[in-house]
């Protein structure tokens, strides 16, 4: 997984909290608080398409994968799994990203994904869980929508503060082994962006 090389003084910390609304895992209880946090490089990733800058209301930023944490109030936690395999066009290892969304087409939003264009499945690991003798496969879908003008800017340094999603769907989910098998779901209640130190 990529590691951050940017100076700690320039990094930002993103914390996303929520309240668990669905659980099929024995050690995680409905009503628990869920917290996800990670460091991000504040330099927006530039996307090009056929020689032109992509300006589509999405601002993606590189996540320091080694700092990613997903914890539950009762003590359970999940780790990042191996990233998706490299693919075209350049066959480089995918980078975990945090994206800010502005009025696309109506709502603001945020996501954690391996794609700069929106939500994709994020591989996760839960140590000690198995399916038919093999380690269970977990994937998170971490994307939220919120009312327009929730976030002041696509530029993350101009969007430092705490925000409460409202007016649209803001549910994060985790599925196990097959996509329809949702084992966890929580409503995001707060997104905070601040200086790392």
C-alpha positions in Angstrom: 0.0 0.0 0.0 1.2 3.5 -0.7 2.7 5.4 2.3 2.6 9.1 2.8 5.9 11.0 2.3 4.5 14.5 2.7 5.6 16.3 5.9 3.2 15.7 8.8 2.8 19.5 9.2 1.1 19.8 5.8 -1.2 16.7 6.1 -4.9 16.9 7.1 -6.8 14.5 9.2 -10.3 13.4 8.1 -12.6 11.8 10.8 -16.0 10.3 9.8 -18.3 9.1 12.6 -21.6 7.4 12.5 -24.2 5.3 14.4 -24.5 1.6 13.6 -28.0 0.8 12.2 -27.5 -2.8 11.1 -25.1 -5.6 12.2 -24.8 -9.3 11.4 -21.5 -9.6 13.2 -21.4 -11.1 16.7 -19.0 -8.6 18.3 -20.6 -5.4 16.8 -24.0 -4.1 18.2 -26.6 -1.9 16.6 -26.4 1.6 18.2 -22.6 1.6 18.6 -20.6 4.6 17.4 -18.4 3.9 14.4 -15.3 6.0 13.7 -13.2 6.1 10.5 -10.1 8.3 10.4 -7.1 8.8 8.1 -4.5 11.4 7.0 -4.7 12.9 3.5 -2.3 14.8 1.3 -4.0 18.3 0.8 -2.8 18.5 -2.9 -5.8 17.7 -5.1 -5.1 15.0 -7.7 -5.3 16.3 -11.2 -7.3 14.2 -13.7 -6.9 14.4 -17.4 -9.1 13.1 -20.2 -8.1 13.4 -23.8 -5.7 16.2 -22.9 -8.2 18.2 -20.9 -8.5 18.7 -17.2 -11.5 16.9 -15.7 -13.7 19.4 -13.8 -16.8 17.4 -12.8 -17.4 18.5 -9.2 -15.1 15.9 -7.6 -11.9 16.7 -5.7 -9.9 13.6 -5.0 -7.0 13.4 -2.4 -4.5 10.7 -1.6 -5.1 8.9 1.7 -2.2 7.7 3.8 -3.2 4.1 3.8 -0.9 3.2 6.7 -2.9 5.6 9.0 -6.4 4.3 8.0 -8.5 3.2 11.0 -12.0 1.8 11.2 -13.2 1.3 14.8 -16.4 0.4 16.6 -17.4 1.6 20.1 -17.4 -1.9 21.5 -13.8 -2.5 20.6 -14.0 -4.2 17.2 -12.0 -2.9 14.4 -11.3 -3.5 10.7 -8.1 -3.2 8.7 -7.5 -2.2 5.1 -7.1 -5.3 2.9 -4.9 -5.6 -0.2 -5.7 -2.9 -2.8 -7.3 -3.9 -6.1 -4.9 -5.4 -8.7 -3.2 -2.9 -11.0 -4.9 -2.3 -14.4 -4.9 -0.2 -17.5 -4.1 2.3 -18.6 -0.8 2.6 -16.7 -0.9 -0.6 -14.6 0.2 1.1 -11.4 -1.1 0.1 -8.0 -4.3 1.9 -7.1 -4.2 4.6 -4.5 -6.8 4.9 -1.7 -8.5 8.3 -2.1 -10.8 10.6 -0.2 -13.1 12.6 -2.5 -15.1 15.7 -1.9 -18.1 16.3 -4.1 -19.8 19.6 -4.9 -23.3 19.9 -6.4 -23.0 16.7 -8.6 -25.5 17.3 -10.0 -27.4 18.6 -7.0 -25.9 17.1 -3.9 -22.6 17.6 -2.2 -20.9 14.4 -0.9 -17.7 12.6 0.2 -16.3 9.2 -0.4 -13.4 6.8 0.3 -12.5 4.8 -2.7 -9.8 3.5 -5.0 -11.3 5.5 -7.9 -11.0 9.3 -8.3 -14.4 9.2 -10.0 -16.6 7.9 -7.1 -17.4 5.0 -4.8 -15.8 1.6 -5.4 -15.5 -1.4 -3.1 -12.7 -1.0 -0.5 -11.2 -4.4 0.5 -11.1 -4.9 4.3 -9.8 -7.5 6.7 -11.3 -8.8 9.9 -8.8 -11.1 11.6 -10.1 -14.5 12.8 -13.2 -14.7 10.6 -13.6 -17.5 8.0 -16.0 -18.8 5.4 -15.7 -22.6 4.6 -12.2 -22.6 6.1 -10.9 -19.7 4.1 -10.5 -16.1 5.4 -13.7 -14.2 4.9 -13.7 -11.4 2.4 -15.0 -8.0 3.4 -15.6 -4.9 1.3 -16.7 -1.4 2.4 -18.8 1.0 0.3 -18.0 4.4 1.8 -19.9 7.1 0.0 -22.3 9.7 1.3 -24.5 12.4 -0.2 -25.6 15.6 1.6 -27.5 18.8 0.8 -25.9 21.2 -1.6 -23.5 23.7 0.0 -22.7 21.4 2.9 -19.0 21.6 2.0 -17.7 25.1 1.2 -15.2 24.0 -1.5 -13.7 21.1 -3.4 -10.4 22.5 -2.1 -9.9 20.5 1.1 -7.8 23.2 2.8 -10.8 25.5 2.4 -13.2 22.9 3.8 -11.6 22.4 7.2 -14.4 22.1 9.9 -17.1 19.7 11.0 -20.2 18.9 8.9 -23.4 17.0 9.5 -24.7 15.2 6.4 -28.4 15.9 5.8 -31.0 16.0 3.0 -29.7 12.9 1.2 -28.5 9.3 1.7 -25.4 9.2 4.0 -25.0 5.5 4.8 -21.8 3.5 4.8 -21.9 -0.3 4.4 -19.7 -3.4 4.6 -20.5 -6.6 2.8 -19.0 -10.1 3.3 -18.2 -12.7 0.6 -20.9 -11.6 -1.8 -22.2 -8.1 -2.5 -25.8 -8.6 -1.4 -24.6 -9.9 2.0 -24.5 -6.6 3.9 -23.2 -7.3 7.4 -22.8 -3.7 8.6 -24.5 -0.4 7.9 -24.2 3.0 9.7 -25.5 6.5 9.2 -22.8 9.1 9.0 -23.4 11.8 11.6 -20.2 13.9 11.2 -17.4 14.6 8.8 -14.5 16.5 10.3 -11.5 17.8 8.4 -8.6 19.4 10.4 -4.9 19.9 10.5 -3.0 16.6 11.3 -1.1 18.3 14.1 
